[in-house]
């Protein structure tokens, strides 16, 4: 065994051995219990960052641990390769998205292998490959056949910079989630998936995911957004075309008698129709156009001042039969209910503000039981419970009771109905970008949208297309791609769909494809999916709580309804790891600085470019823009993969944010060096010794304690991994065991005592195996083993060893600590009491005072009251 620890040499050696021996390759084995461990696959940006390292290290520890526990572990890796990020980056770097993506995949694969992750690389997939997206095109055709996929014209979130549509979930504070530019509303023909068909089921099963963090299921519940209420029809005074009524969804049908005006979302199709030919037409048109440039998400509209314009039309309140002016306003959203709001200013603050601003009627219909409300003098809306007034036959009812009674009245008189509304909207999957999976549809003037024949799949994305300046998709300009013959009528002038699918389509089923990634007769091999799925442990960032996780749950239900899988939920347990954070460093002249752009001058941190003293800012999430990032390659070169892994696991529990610390990395490196030196110093003396597993009574006190400490460590490490994934306390426990060994003097030890020492060193190697695998393999080899430490079973503690043969008794006098002593474990309480009363230190404080009471607590404590 070499005297000095050489991580680079050791790590490259063992990575080569693992690859040679196919150590992590797995196949289905019905005789062996399976465990499917999956981290969210990365977008191939070209470089892994420290957040990747942390995420994949957490997963790798669990995968290796479960393998040592006897499970058949599936641990795959692939690439979420389509989508705007790759396309935008390629354009910015003046290269083709295909070349950019494939080159980056090669680079990142090498980086991940350098970290020693236990992936079955034979299962690697990339979503941009035709053999992958062929099968989601196939599924699209099946969904189109069952009307689960459909096309309609609608207002969409449009990013001018990215030249594409964004789902509601992809708009953050009015900006594109990728480029950060302002999003506007635009009317386009789009393809949708009917996610809303599964809204109720998705919501119900949020409470049937005990292995998921509550914060994630809560976010999904809120996004699905179930509301129970009524749909009320308001007749348009002068009907437009076939539109005679405006349906409105409300959860406050008890306030309908107080509805004095109607508000339509600016995107509502009736807005322009109602104003056409009226003196309001110009104002309405300008308002709608201005609203199209505003952020129209539910979060941001609450921050705007309420504004709107009169459309020139009126509708009739079905219960009061009074005329209500119809406005379009910035606080109404098409994505909620029907896009129309019956405005009740007396009982909704938003409506109240709007009514005051535009001098609209306010009618009180709910009041406190012991107080009258005057609409003229009200300064804010009354939104609490109360009794009904100005509500005809429903006067004097409590408003909560009136909810059902008014809903029943509406149904009975054909004026509305009880209903449920969801915030969740159908998933718009069309993207006007190049780098995505083509939608397998042909448009024919005679036949409409016609599905591509299955035998023509995959519809290949033309990877030789030249990119357009400005970021637009070249596909609509490629005649050889766009021109097609109608499969139904033979029309030679039909046109192929030029939109591509949202990249979240690819990531909504990749976990099933991993089960049989080379299968070419379907999306996946059903018996392979039946064996491996669902994923036992899924690991990724909480930022995917709505988008990816919700869509994956939806897709799995679609597959179940098509008979392809027999489960609804794809992920049994979910771990959302925290972020990696570091302080920012800023130069007054050069702005944010990378760590390597700073140096020391007279103990001060300075900018190496200009020598100016820098400002060390707050600790924030690592980001390229703030340059508070650490390049994993630098860590690998300086410390090696195992030290990098050790720090990522030791610095914080997985679900917490990890604060970057160079000192923490150094500390991990020192620990591994200490273990290495100790093993090197002892190896010759214990090489041929059998690990001890006998009776403790024949051991001296030190080795008895070491034997017990080793079993206690096995118990704690196993418990902390199984129950909490708290690898920081796992590592801490191993460090404690090592510290117990490190002061040992072995030269006078007998055979059994050397056996205890060997047992402890073997245990350290096994317990560290999933955490620092290369290091552990090398230690294991020098202990005399030929096979990999990963092929050894996880150690099991002995219950009889955990039981102490001595107990520490604490003695108090009047509640204050006065003495301690040890006793045999099988001693009785009376004897403990007698020993406490005779203890010399106790007698000083009793001092011949009469003893009023002696309390003995479970062989732990004696309290003497005098």
Protein Blocks (a to p, Z undefined) as FASTA:
>chain_A
ZZbdcfklmmmmmmmmmmmnommgccddfkbccddddddddddehpacfklmmmmmmmmm
mmmmmmmnopacdddddddfbcjklmmmmmmnopafklmmmmmmmmmmmmmmmnopacdf
klgccfkbmklmmmmmmmmmmmmmnopaccddddddddfklopacdfklpgghiafklop
acdddddddddddfklmmmmmmmmmmmmmkbcfklmmmmmmmnopadddddddddfbagh
jblbdcdddfklmlmmmpcbdcddfklmklmmmmgopaklmmmmmmmmmmmmpccbfklm
mmpccddddehiacddfklopacdddddfkbcfkgojlpacddfklofklmmmmmmnopa
cddfbdcfkbccdfklpcbdcfbdcddehkljmgoiafklmmmmmmmmmmmnopaccddd
dfbdcddfbdcbfbdcdddddddfklopadddfklpccdddfkbccdehhiafklmmmkl
mpccdfknopakbccdfbdcdfklmmmmmmmmmmmmmbckbfbdfklmmmmmccfbdcdd
fklmmmmmmmmmmmmmmmmmnopaccfblbfbacddddddddddddfklopadfklgcce
ehiacdfklopacdddddddddfklopaccfklmmmmnojklmmmmmmmmpcfkbccddd
fklmmmmmmmmmmmmmmmmmmmmmmmmpccdfbdfklpcfklmmmmmmmmmmmmmmmmmm
mmnopaklmmmmmmmmmmmmmmpcfklpcfklmmmmmmmmmmmmmmmmmmmmmlmmmmmm
mnopabdfklpccddddfklmpccbdcddddeehiafbdcdddfkbcfklmmmmmmmpmk
lmmmnnopacfbdcdeehlbccddZZ
